[in-house]
Each structure stands twice: as C-alpha cells, then as structure tokens.
Amino acid sequence: MTAAQCETLRKAIDNLVDAKLQDILIRPGGLDRLLAHRRSGVCAPDIRNAQKRLEQTLTEMFSEVEVGGRSDNDD
C-alpha cells in the first residue's frame, strides 16, 4: 500500500467519523439516531454518503491490489 493510498483511506474514514459526530452533536436526537443506525442500518444522508465514499475507496484499493497480485503471480 502506498502513502497516497493510505492517505486516501484515512480521509475516507475521517469523513465518515466526522459525519457521524456532526449528526450526533448538531442535530437533536443524534445519539438516538446513531443507536438506531447501529440496530437497523438506517441513517442520515450525510452518513450514508460518507459510507459510500469509504466503500468506493476500499473497492478501488482492493481492485488495485488484486490486479497487482494477479500480474505478479502470472509471471
């Protein structure tokens, strides 16, 4: 994993944490929403978008690793 990939992953994780913290601290009933999300998977749009960005980042990183791994094994 390169330094750039690590930084991209860190930013995606930070965005998700920030979205959850903002939802908890800024909006009324935030803690209840967070607990409901943990139980049911339903969440605020900002959190859902941050989760999608993290999933996309992970997918891109793993696809690069798989491609690199396959080419190394094919030689």
SEFIZA-3560 file (N, C-alpha, C; in Angstrom, 3 decimals):
REM SEFIZA-3560
<numar><xx>0.855</xx><yy>-1.162</yy><zz>0.000</zz><atom>N</atom></numar>
<numar><xx>0.000</xx><yy>0.000</yy><zz>0.000</zz><atom>CA</atom></numar>
<numar><xx>0.907</xx><yy>1.233</yy><zz>0.000</zz><atom>C</atom></numar>
<numar><xx>0.603</xx><yy>2.156</yy><zz>-0.881</zz><atom>N</atom></numar>
<numar><xx>1.416</xx><yy>3.362</yy><zz>-0.989</zz><atom>CA</atom></numar>
<numar><xx>0.962</xx><yy>4.407</yy><zz>0.020</zz><atom>C</atom></numar>
<numar><xx>1.778</xx><yy>5.410</yy><zz>0.190</zz><atom>N</atom></numar>
<numar><xx>1.433</xx><yy>6.506</yy><zz>1.106</zz><atom>CA</atom></numar>
<numar><xx>0.188</xx><yy>7.242</yy><zz>0.618</zz><atom>C</atom></numar>
<numar><xx>0.051</xx><yy>7.394</yy><zz>-0.683</zz><atom>N</atom></numar>
<numar><xx>-1.127</xx><yy>8.073</yy><zz>-1.231</zz><atom>CA</atom></numar>
<numar><xx>-2.397</xx><yy>7.270</yy><zz>-0.958</zz><atom>C</atom></numar>
<numar><xx>-2.318</xx><yy>5.951</yy><zz>-1.072</zz><atom>N</atom></numar>
<numar><xx>-3.477</xx><yy>5.108</yy><zz>-0.780</zz><atom>CA</atom></numar>
<numar><xx>-3.843</xx><yy>5.182</yy><zz>0.696</zz><atom>C</atom></numar>
<numar><xx>-2.832</xx><yy>5.180</yy><zz>1.543</zz><atom>N</atom></numar>
<numar><xx>-3.076</xx><yy>5.300</yy><zz>2.984</zz><atom>CA</atom></numar>
<numar><xx>-3.764</xx><yy>6.620</yy><zz>3.309</zz><atom>C</atom></numar>
<numar><xx>-3.313</xx><yy>7.676</yy><zz>2.689</zz><atom>N</atom></numar>
<numar><xx>-3.903</xx><yy>8.997</yy><zz>2.925</zz><atom>CA</atom></numar>
<numar><xx>-5.348</xx><yy>9.053</yy><zz>2.428</zz><atom>C</atom></numar>
<numar><xx>-5.611</xx><yy>8.464</yy><zz>1.274</zz><atom>N</atom></numar>
<numar><xx>-6.973</xx><yy>8.423</yy><zz>0.741</zz><atom>CA</atom></numar>
<numar><xx>-7.895</xx><yy>7.645</yy><zz>1.669</zz><atom>C</atom></numar>
<numar><xx>-7.419</xx><yy>6.521</yy><zz>2.165</zz><atom>N</atom></numar>
<numar><xx>-8.207</xx><yy>5.714</yy><zz>3.091</zz><atom>CA</atom></numar>
<numar><xx>-8.450</xx><yy>6.466</yy><zz>4.393</zz><atom>C</atom></numar>
<numar><xx>-7.431</xx><yy>7.120</yy><zz>4.914</zz><atom>N</atom></numar>
<numar><xx>-7.567</xx><yy>7.887</yy><zz>6.148</zz><atom>CA</atom></numar>
<numar><xx>-8.610</xx><yy>8.989</yy><zz>5.986</zz><atom>C</atom></numar>
<numar><xx>-8.579</xx><yy>9.677</yy><zz>4.857</zz><atom>N</atom></numar>
<numar><xx>-9.546</xx><yy>10.757</yy><zz>4.618</zz><atom>CA</atom></numar>
<numar><xx>-10.975</xx><yy>10.217</yy><zz>4.536</zz><atom>C</atom></numar>
<numar><xx>-11.149</xx><yy>9.074</yy><zz>3.899</zz><atom>N</atom></numar>
<numar><xx>-12.485</xx><yy>8.488</yy><zz>3.791</zz><atom>CA</atom></numar>
<numar><xx>-13.014</xx><yy>8.082</yy><zz>5.162</zz><atom>C</atom></numar>
<numar><xx>-12.149</xx><yy>7.526</yy><zz>5.986</zz><atom>N</atom></numar>
<numar><xx>-12.549</xx><yy>7.154</yy><zz>7.349</zz><atom>CA</atom></numar>
<numar><xx>-12.860</xx><yy>8.396</yy><zz>8.170</zz><atom>C</atom></numar>
<numar><xx>-12.012</xx><yy>9.417</yy><zz>8.054</zz><atom>N</atom></numar>
<numar><xx>-12.252</xx><yy>10.682</yy><zz>8.759</zz><atom>CA</atom></numar>
<numar><xx>-13.586</xx><yy>11.300</yy><zz>8.363</zz><atom>C</atom></numar>
<numar><xx>-13.916</xx><yy>11.256</yy><zz>7.074</zz><atom>N</atom></numar>
<numar><xx>-15.192</xx><yy>11.808</yy><zz>6.610</zz><atom>CA</atom></numar>
<numar><xx>-16.378</xx><yy>11.096</yy><zz>7.247</zz><atom>C</atom></numar>
<numar><xx>-16.276</xx><yy>9.777</yy><zz>7.376</zz><atom>N</atom></numar>
<numar><xx>-17.365</xx><yy>9.014</yy><zz>7.994</zz><atom>CA</atom></numar>
<numar><xx>-17.486</xx><yy>9.349</yy><zz>9.473</zz><atom>C</atom></numar>
<numar><xx>-16.366</xx><yy>9.396</yy><zz>10.160</zz><atom>N</atom></numar>
<numar><xx>-16.385</xx><yy>9.743</yy><zz>11.588</zz><atom>CA</atom></numar>
<numar><xx>-16.940</xx><yy>11.156</yy><zz>11.778</zz><atom>C</atom></numar>
<numar><xx>-16.484</xx><yy>12.092</yy><zz>10.956</zz><atom>N</atom></numar>
<numar><xx>-16.975</xx><yy>13.473</yy><zz>11.051</zz><atom>CA</atom></numar>
<numar><xx>-18.479</xx><yy>13.561</yy><zz>10.812</zz><atom>C</atom></numar>
<numar><xx>-18.968</xx><yy>12.827</yy><zz>9.815</zz><atom>N</atom></numar>
<numar><xx>-20.405</xx><yy>12.846</yy><zz>9.520</zz><atom>CA</atom></numar>
<numar><xx>-21.210</xx><yy>12.326</yy><zz>10.707</zz><atom>C</atom></numar>
<numar><xx>-20.721</xx><yy>11.268</yy><zz>11.335</zz><atom>N</atom></numar>
<numar><xx>-21.433</xx><yy>10.713</yy><zz>12.496</zz><atom>CA</atom></numar>
<numar><xx>-21.371</xx><yy>11.671</yy><zz>13.681</zz><atom>C</atom></numar>
<numar><xx>-20.218</xx><yy>12.261</yy><zz>13.917</zz><atom>N</atom></numar>
<numar><xx>-20.097</xx><yy>13.205</yy><zz>15.031</zz><atom>CA</atom></numar>
<numar><xx>-20.978</xx><yy>14.428</yy><zz>14.824</zz><atom>C</atom></numar>
<numar><xx>-20.998</xx><yy>14.954</yy><zz>13.616</zz><atom>N</atom></numar>
<numar><xx>-21.842</xx><yy>16.115</yy><zz>13.340</zz><atom>CA</atom></numar>
<numar><xx>-23.305</xx><yy>15.780</yy><zz>13.550</zz><atom>C</atom></numar>
<numar><xx>-23.716</xx><yy>14.596</yy><zz>13.119</zz><atom>N</atom></numar>
<numar><xx>-25.109</xx><yy>14.192</yy><zz>13.296</zz><atom>CA</atom></numar>
<numar><xx>-25.453</xx><yy>14.076</yy><zz>14.772</zz><atom>C</atom></numar>
<numar><xx>-24.541</xx><yy>13.520</yy><zz>15.556</zz><atom>N</atom></numar>
<numar><xx>-24.788</xx><yy>13.338</yy><zz>16.988</zz><atom>CA</atom></numar>
<numar><xx>-24.823</xx><yy>14.672</yy><zz>17.718</zz><atom>C</atom></numar>
<numar><xx>-23.859</xx><yy>15.532</yy><zz>17.423</zz><atom>N</atom></numar>
<numar><xx>-23.684</xx><yy>16.752</yy><zz>18.203</zz><atom>CA</atom></numar>
<numar><xx>-24.559</xx><yy>17.923</yy><zz>17.761</zz><atom>C</atom></numar>
<numar><xx>-24.864</xx><yy>18.007</yy><zz>16.494</zz><atom>N</atom></numar>
<numar><xx>-25.554</xx><yy>19.193</yy><zz>15.987</zz><atom>CA</atom></numar>
<numar><xx>-27.071</xx><yy>19.025</yy><zz>15.963</zz><atom>C</atom></numar>
<numar><xx>-27.534</xx><yy>17.885</yy><zz>15.542</zz><atom>N</atom></numar>
<numar><xx>-28.974</xx><yy>17.686</yy><zz>15.376</zz><atom>CA</atom></numar>
<numar><xx>-29.593</xx><yy>17.101</yy><zz>16.640</zz><atom>C</atom></numar>
<numar><xx>-30.792</xx><yy>17.538</yy><zz>16.980</zz><atom>N</atom></numar>
<numar><xx>-31.479</xx><yy>16.964</yy><zz>18.150</zz><atom>CA</atom></numar>
<numar><xx>-31.736</xx><yy>15.472</yy><zz>17.947</zz><atom>C</atom></numar>
<numar><xx>-31.562</xx><yy>14.708</yy><zz>19.002</zz><atom>N</atom></numar>
<numar><xx>-31.798</xx><yy>13.274</yy><zz>18.933</zz><atom>CA</atom></numar>
<numar><xx>-30.711</xx><yy>12.507</yy><zz>18.211</zz><atom>C</atom></numar>
<numar><xx>-29.544</xx><yy>13.107</yy><zz>18.085</zz><atom>N</atom></numar>
<numar><xx>-28.465</xx><yy>12.491</yy><zz>17.321</zz><atom>CA</atom></numar>
<numar><xx>-28.007</xx><yy>11.156</yy><zz>17.885</zz><atom>C</atom></numar>
<numar><xx>-27.906</xx><yy>11.067</yy><zz>19.186</zz><atom>N</atom></numar>
<numar><xx>-27.455</xx><yy>9.811</yy><zz>19.784</zz><atom>CA</atom></numar>
<numar><xx>-28.468</xx><yy>8.698</yy><zz>19.542</zz><atom>C</atom></numar>
<numar><xx>-29.744</xx><yy>9.035</yy><zz>19.643</zz><atom>N</atom></numar>
<numar><xx>-30.779</xx><yy>8.038</yy><zz>19.362</zz><atom>CA</atom></numar>
<numar><xx>-30.711</xx><yy>7.563</yy><zz>17.912</zz><atom>C</atom></numar>
<numar><xx>-30.455</xx><yy>8.505</yy><zz>16.986</zz><atom>N</atom></numar>
<numar><xx>-30.320</xx><yy>8.139</yy><zz>15.576</zz><atom>CA</atom></numar>
<numar><xx>-29.118</xx><yy>7.224</yy><zz>15.359</zz><atom>C</atom></numar>
<numar><xx>-28.008</xx><yy>7.534</yy><zz>16.025</zz><atom>N</atom></numar>
<numar><xx>-26.819</xx><yy>6.695</yy><zz>15.886</zz><atom>CA</atom></numar>
<numar><xx>-27.095</xx><yy>5.271</yy><zz>16.384</zz><atom>C</atom></numar>
<numar><xx>-27.762</xx><yy>5.171</yy><zz>17.513</zz><atom>N</atom></numar>
<numar><xx>-28.104</xx><yy>3.850</yy><zz>18.042</zz><atom>CA</atom></numar>
<numar><xx>-29.068</xx><yy>3.119</yy><zz>17.113</zz><atom>C</atom></numar>
<numar><xx>-30.036</xx><yy>3.832</yy><zz>16.550</zz><atom>N</atom></numar>
<numar><xx>-30.972</xx><yy>3.225</yy><zz>15.609</zz><atom>CA</atom></numar>
<numar><xx>-30.230</xx><yy>2.747</yy><zz>14.364</zz><atom>C</atom></numar>
<numar><xx>-29.258</xx><yy>3.532</yy><zz>13.922</zz><atom>N</atom></numar>
<numar><xx>-28.463</xx><yy>3.137</yy><zz>12.762</zz><atom>CA</atom></numar>
<numar><xx>-27.701</xx><yy>1.845</yy><zz>13.044</zz><atom>C</atom></numar>
<numar><xx>-27.157</xx><yy>1.726</yy><zz>14.233</zz><atom>N</atom></numar>
<numar><xx>-26.409</xx><yy>0.521</yy><zz>14.602</zz><atom>CA</atom></numar>
<numar><xx>-27.335</xx><yy>-0.701</yy><zz>14.607</zz><atom>C</atom></numar>
<numar><xx>-28.598</xx><yy>-0.499</yy><zz>14.978</zz><atom>N</atom></numar>
<numar><xx>-29.544</xx><yy>-1.615</yy><zz>15.051</zz><atom>CA</atom></numar>
<numar><xx>-30.162</xx><yy>-1.957</yy><zz>13.702</zz><atom>C</atom></numar>
<numar><xx>-30.497</xx><yy>-0.922</yy><zz>12.934</zz><atom>N</atom></numar>
<numar><xx>-31.294</xx><yy>-1.152</yy><zz>11.731</zz><atom>CA</atom></numar>
<numar><xx>-30.582</xx><yy>-0.849</yy><zz>10.417</zz><atom>C</atom></numar>
<numar><xx>-29.512</xx><yy>-0.071</yy><zz>10.464</zz><atom>N</atom></numar>
<numar><xx>-28.804</xx><yy>0.292</yy><zz>9.244</zz><atom>CA</atom></numar>
<numar><xx>-29.338</xx><yy>1.542</yy><zz>8.569</zz><atom>C</atom></numar>
<numar><xx>-30.414</xx><yy>2.114</yy><zz>9.103</zz><atom>N</atom></numar>
<numar><xx>-30.985</xx><yy>3.338</yy><zz>8.546</zz><atom>CA</atom></numar>
<numar><xx>-30.215</xx><yy>4.520</yy><zz>9.116</zz><atom>C</atom></numar>
<numar><xx>-29.797</xx><yy>5.432</yy><zz>8.223</zz><atom>N</atom></numar>
<numar><xx>-29.003</xx><yy>6.563</yy><zz>8.709</zz><atom>CA</atom></numar>
<numar><xx>-29.297</xx><yy>7.823</yy><zz>7.903</zz><atom>C</atom></numar>
<numar><xx>-28.735</xx><yy>8.920</yy><zz>8.375</zz><atom>N</atom></numar>
<numar><xx>-28.887</xx><yy>10.213</yy><zz>7.716</zz><atom>CA</atom></numar>
<numar><xx>-28.161</xx><yy>10.190</yy><zz>6.370</zz><atom>C</atom></numar>
<numar><xx>-28.626</xx><yy>10.999</yy><zz>5.420</zz><atom>N</atom></numar>
<numar><xx>-27.984</xx><yy>11.032</yy><zz>4.092</zz><atom>CA</atom></numar>
<numar><xx>-26.487</xx><yy>11.358</yy><zz>4.138</zz><atom>C</atom></numar>
<numar><xx>-26.069</xx><yy>12.253</yy><zz>5.012</zz><atom>N</atom></numar>
<numar><xx>-24.646</xx><yy>12.591</yy><zz>5.101</zz><atom>CA</atom></numar>
<numar><xx>-23.816</xx><yy>11.387</yy><zz>5.510</zz><atom>C</atom></numar>
<numar><xx>-24.326</xx><yy>10.621</yy><zz>6.446</zz><atom>N</atom></numar>
<numar><xx>-23.618</xx><yy>9.416</yy><zz>6.896</zz><atom>CA</atom></numar>
<numar><xx>-23.614</xx><yy>8.372</yy><zz>5.785</zz><atom>C</atom></numar>
<numar><xx>-24.737</xx><yy>8.208</yy><zz>5.120</zz><atom>N</atom></numar>
<numar><xx>-24.833</xx><yy>7.240</yy><zz>4.025</zz><atom>CA</atom></numar>
<numar><xx>-23.844</xx><yy>7.593</yy><zz>2.908</zz><atom>C</atom></numar>
<numar><xx>-23.735</xx><yy>8.888</yy><zz>2.586</zz><atom>N</atom></numar>
<numar><xx>-22.790</xx><yy>9.310</yy><zz>1.552</zz><atom>CA</atom></numar>
<numar><xx>-21.346</xx><yy>9.053</yy><zz>1.967</zz><atom>C</atom></numar>
<numar><xx>-21.025</xx><yy>9.313</yy><zz>3.224</zz><atom>N</atom></numar>
<numar><xx>-19.671</xx><yy>9.060</yy><zz>3.717</zz><atom>CA</atom></numar>
<numar><xx>-19.361</xx><yy>7.566</yy><zz>3.693</zz><atom>C</atom></numar>
<numar><xx>-20.351</xx><yy>6.737</yy><zz>4.019</zz><atom>N</atom></numar>
<numar><xx>-20.157</xx><yy>5.289</yy><zz>3.959</zz><atom>CA</atom></numar>
<numar><xx>-19.891</xx><yy>4.839</yy><zz>2.524</zz><atom>C</atom></numar>
<numar><xx>-20.641</xx><yy>5.393</yy><zz>1.582</zz><atom>N</atom></numar>
<numar><xx>-20.445</xx><yy>5.041</yy><zz>0.170</zz><atom>CA</atom></numar>
<numar><xx>-19.051</xx><yy>5.436</yy><zz>-0.297</zz><atom>C</atom></numar>
<numar><xx>-18.600</xx><yy>6.628</yy><zz>0.123</zz><atom>N</atom></numar>
<numar><xx>-17.249</xx><yy>7.063</yy><zz>-0.262</zz><atom>CA</atom></numar>
<numar><xx>-16.190</xx><yy>6.122</yy><zz>0.302</zz><atom>C</atom></numar>
<numar><xx>-16.369</xx><yy>5.686</yy><zz>1.534</zz><atom>N</atom></numar>
<numar><xx>-15.422</xx><yy>4.752</yy><zz>2.134</zz><atom>CA</atom></numar>
<numar><xx>-15.453</xx><yy>3.415</yy><zz>1.397</zz><atom>C</atom></numar>
<numar><xx>-16.637</xx><yy>2.930</yy><zz>1.078</zz><atom>N</atom></numar>
<numar><xx>-16.747</xx><yy>1.673</yy><zz>0.340</zz><atom>CA</atom></numar>
<numar><xx>-16.097</xx><yy>1.781</yy><zz>-1.035</zz><atom>C</atom></numar>
<numar><xx>-16.294</xx><yy>2.916</yy><zz>-1.721</zz><atom>N</atom></numar>
<numar><xx>-15.671</xx><yy>3.114</yy><zz>-3.026</zz><atom>CA</atom></numar>
<numar><xx>-14.153</xx><yy>3.132</yy><zz>-2.915</zz><atom>C</atom></numar>
<numar><xx>-13.651</xx><yy>3.798</yy><zz>-1.891</zz><atom>N</atom></numar>
<numar><xx>-12.211</xx><yy>3.860</yy><zz>-1.673</zz><atom>CA</atom></numar>
<numar><xx>-11.648</xx><yy>2.468</yy><zz>-1.445</zz><atom>C</atom></numar>
<numar><xx>-12.315</xx><yy>1.690</yy><zz>-0.598</zz><atom>N</atom></numar>
<numar><xx>-11.854</xx><yy>0.324</yy><zz>-0.329</zz><atom>CA</atom></numar>
<numar><xx>-11.921</xx><yy>-0.549</yy><zz>-1.581</zz><atom>C</atom></numar>
<numar><xx>-12.995</xx><yy>-0.404</yy><zz>-2.343</zz><atom>N</atom></numar>
<numar><xx>-13.136</xx><yy>-1.180</yy><zz>-3.579</zz><atom>CA</atom></numar>
<numar><xx>-12.011</xx><yy>-0.856</yy><zz>-4.548</zz><atom>C</atom></numar>
<numar><xx>-11.727</xx><yy>0.425</yy><zz>-4.709</zz><atom>N</atom></numar>
<numar><xx>-10.635</xx><yy>0.832</yy><zz>-5.603</zz><atom>CA</atom></numar>
<numar><xx>-9.295</xx><yy>0.295</yy><zz>-5.119</zz><atom>C</atom></numar>
<numar><xx>-9.060</xx><yy>0.371</yy><zz>-3.831</zz><atom>N</atom></numar>
<numar><xx>-7.790</xx><yy>-0.100</yy><zz>-3.292</zz><atom>CA</atom></numar>
<numar><xx>-7.642</xx><yy>-1.610</yy><zz>-3.465</zz><atom>C</atom></numar>
<numar><xx>-8.702</xx><yy>-2.362</yy><zz>-3.178</zz><atom>N</atom></numar>
<numar><xx>-8.625</xx><yy>-3.813</yy><zz>-3.305</zz><atom>CA</atom></numar>
<numar><xx>-8.535</xx><yy>-4.244</yy><zz>-4.761</zz><atom>C</atom></numar>
<numar><xx>-9.182</xx><yy>-3.514</yy><zz>-5.663</zz><atom>N</atom></numar>
<numar><xx>-9.076</xx><yy>-3.876</yy><zz>-7.076</zz><atom>CA</atom></numar>
<numar><xx>-7.650</xx><yy>-3.645</yy><zz>-7.566</zz><atom>C</atom></numar>
<numar><xx>-6.985</xx><yy>-2.607</yy><zz>-7.081</zz><atom>N</atom></numar>
<numar><xx>-5.592</xx><yy>-2.364</yy><zz>-7.443</zz><atom>CA</atom></numar>
<numar><xx>-4.698</xx><yy>-3.464</yy><zz>-6.886</zz><atom>C</atom></numar>
<numar><xx>-4.973</xx><yy>-3.905</yy><zz>-5.666</zz><atom>N</atom></numar>
<numar><xx>-4.176</xx><yy>-4.967</yy><zz>-5.049</zz><atom>CA</atom></numar>
<numar><xx>-4.379</xx><yy>-6.272</yy><zz>-5.808</zz><atom>C</atom></numar>
<numar><xx>-5.635</xx><yy>-6.584</yy><zz>-6.186</zz><atom>N</atom></numar>
<numar><xx>-5.912</xx><yy>-7.813</yy><zz>-6.915</zz><atom>CA</atom></numar>
<numar><xx>-5.230</xx><yy>-7.805</yy><zz>-8.269</zz><atom>C</atom></numar>
<numar><xx>-5.324</xx><yy>-6.682</yy><zz>-8.977</zz><atom>N</atom></numar>
<numar><xx>-4.687</xx><yy>-6.582</yy><zz>-10.275</zz><atom>CA</atom></numar>
<numar><xx>-3.187</xx><yy>-6.749</yy><zz>-10.137</zz><atom>C</atom></numar>
<numar><xx>-2.600</xx><yy>-6.084</yy><zz>-9.153</zz><atom>N</atom></numar>
<numar><xx>-1.175</xx><yy>-6.213</yy><zz>-8.914</zz><atom>CA</atom></numar>
<numar><xx>-0.802</xx><yy>-7.631</yy><zz>-8.503</zz><atom>C</atom></numar>
<numar><xx>-1.625</xx><yy>-8.251</yy><zz>-7.676</zz><atom>N</atom></numar>
<numar><xx>-1.363</xx><yy>-9.606</yy><zz>-7.219</zz><atom>CA</atom></numar>
<numar><xx>-1.446</xx><yy>-10.608</yy><zz>-8.360</zz><atom>C</atom></numar>
<numar><xx>-2.412</xx><yy>-10.437</yy><zz>-9.246</zz><atom>N</atom></numar>
<numar><xx>-2.564</xx><yy>-11.359</yy><zz>-10.374</zz><atom>CA</atom></numar>
<numar><xx>-1.395</xx><yy>-11.241</yy><zz>-11.338</zz><atom>C</atom></numar>
<numar><xx>-0.967</xx><yy>-10.014</yy><zz>-11.612</zz><atom>N</atom></numar>
<numar><xx>0.139</xx><yy>-9.840</yy><zz>-12.556</zz><atom>CA</atom></numar>
<numar><xx>1.430</xx><yy>-10.402</yy><zz>-11.980</zz><atom>C</atom></numar>
<numar><xx>1.616</xx><yy>-10.297</yy><zz>-10.653</zz><atom>N</atom></numar>
<numar><xx>2.806</xx><yy>-10.857</yy><zz>-10.022</zz><atom>CA</atom></numar>
<numar><xx>2.789</xx><yy>-12.374</yy><zz>-10.099</zz><atom>C</atom></numar>
<numar><xx>1.619</xx><yy>-12.970</yy><zz>-9.941</zz><atom>N</atom></numar>
<numar><xx>1.517</xx><yy>-14.428</yy><zz>-9.956</zz><atom>CA</atom></numar>
<numar><xx>1.591</xx><yy>-14.995</yy><zz>-11.372</zz><atom>C</atom></numar>
<numar><xx>1.220</xx><yy>-14.192</yy><zz>-12.377</zz><atom>N</atom></numar>
<numar><xx>1.227</xx><yy>-14.657</yy><zz>-13.745</zz><atom>CA</atom></numar>
<numar><xx>2.629</xx><yy>-14.754</yy><zz>-14.317</zz><atom>C</atom></numar>
<numar><xx>3.590</xx><yy>-14.059</yy><zz>-13.748</zz><atom>N</atom></numar>
<numar><xx>4.959</xx><yy>-14.047</yy><zz>-14.305</zz><atom>CA</atom></numar>
<numar><xx>5.663</xx><yy>-15.333</yy><zz>-14.118</zz><atom>C</atom></numar>
//
